[in-house]
Amino acid sequence: MARRRRKPTFQLTAGRRAVTLEPDVWSEVAATLDLTPQQSKVVTLILRGYCDKQIAAQLGLSYSTVRTHLGRLFQRIGAQDRSELILAIFAIAQSAWSRR
């Protein structure tokens, strides 16, 4: 019997919606967006529902550094805000998943 592939899943964490992507799908998303390791960490925490101050504390960065990473990500993707960034990530993840 063929093994069923899992779609990207959602899970609730601390009253917020967090996203868990399979590792191979996430690597394809990070490669497609050409993320630096630090940007990858920032995006991962955004998908977990962290705010900028929480991301800064978690990664040991200043608040302005996190904002700089986000600004560069928005420019690269053409997003205006976090929502558009997340939608772009989901679109890439969906196409990566559908190719498998």
ABEGO torsion letter per residue (X at the ends): XBBBBBBBBBBBBGGBBBBBBBAAAAAAAAAAAGBBAAAAAAAAAAAAGBBAAAAAAAAGBBAAAAAAAAAAAAAAAGBABAAAAAAAAAAAAAAAAAAX
